[in-house]
Amino acid sequence: MPTVDEFLLYKPKRLDFKWSTDNEGLVTLTVPKFTGKVGKSFCKVLKRQNTFEAHLDRLGSVIWNQCDGTTLVKDILIMITKEFPDEKNIDQRLFLFLQQMKALNYMTYY
C-alpha cells in the first residue's frame, strides 16, 4: 500500500469504458459483464445484455471526469474540496472511490 503522500502523486486514468454525462453532470458508465467468449455467448443464449450501467453520484462524477491520466490525486482533492465545501471526510471519500474504481478495473494509476 502506498503512503498518503505517495498516493497524492498518482495520476488516475479511466479505462476504456463507454460513458456519458447527463444534463445534471452525472456520469453513467456502461460496463461489460463478460469479456470472454463463454460469458458473451451465455448472454446471447439467454437474450440478455452483456453490459450493465453504473450510475455515479455527483462527487463520483466530478472525480471520474478528472481521471484523465494527467491530473494528480492531490489536484483532484483540492478541486473537490472547493466544489464540495460541506462534505465531511472528502479526502477519505476520494481515496476510497479511486481504490474501488481500481479494484473493479475501471481505472488505473500512473
N, C-alpha and C positions, 0 to 999 in steps of 0.2 A: 504494500500500500504506500502510495506517495504521501509525503507530508502535506499539510495545508499550503505551505509556501510553494512547494513543487506543483501541486495541483492548480494553483492560481496561474501558473505559467503555461498550462496546457492550452492547446487550441482545438476545441471540439469541432468535428466535421460531420455533418449529416451524411448518411449513406444514401445510396441511390434508390430512394423510395418516391413513388408518386405522392404528392401532397398538394393541398390547396388551402387558400385562406378565404374565409367568408367576409362579408361586408362589415363584420364587427372585429375583424382581425384575428379570429380564432382559427387555428390550424387543424386540419383533418389529414391524417396520414392514411394511405391505402397500403396495407401490409399484406404480403403473400402469406397464406397459411402454410403452404408447402413449396419447396423449391425443387424437390426431386421428382423424377418421373412417376414413381409409385403414388406419391401423395397427390400429384396433379391428376393422374388417371382416376384415383379414388374419388376426387371431387367431381370429375367429369361423369363417372358412372352414376353417382348419386345426384347428379344435376345440381350441384352446389357451387357457389362461387369459391374460387381459390384465394380470395382476399377477404380481409375484414377492414373496417375503418376504426382508427384510433383517434378520438377527439381530445385535443389538448385544451386545458383551461387557459385563461388569459395569461397567467405567468408562464406556463409551459410554452404557449405560442410565441411569446416575446423571446424567450430563451431560444427556442427552435430556430427562429429567424436569424439569430446571431451566430448560429453554429455553422459557419462557412469555411472553417479550416484556417482562417487568418486572425480571428478575434480571440484574444486571450480570455480565459475564465475570469481573471481579475477585472478586465474591462466590462465583461458581461455583468459581473457583480456590481460594479459601480453604476452601470446603466439601470439595472433593475432596482437598485436601492433608491435611485432618484425617481423612477417611474412608479414604484410601489412603496411610498414612504411609510405607510401604516402597517405593512406586513411585518409580522414578527418572525424572527429566525430565518430571514431571507437567504442568508449565506448557506445555512443548512439545507434549505429547500432547493437552492440551486445545485449544491453538491449532490444531493440525493437524486434530483431529476437527471443530472448528467450521468450519474452512476447507473441509474435504471435504464436510461436510453442505451448506454454502452452494453449492459448486461443483456438487453433484448436485441442487440446487434442492429440498432437503429442509427448508431453513430460510432465514431472512433475518435481518438485523440492524436494530436501531433505535438 
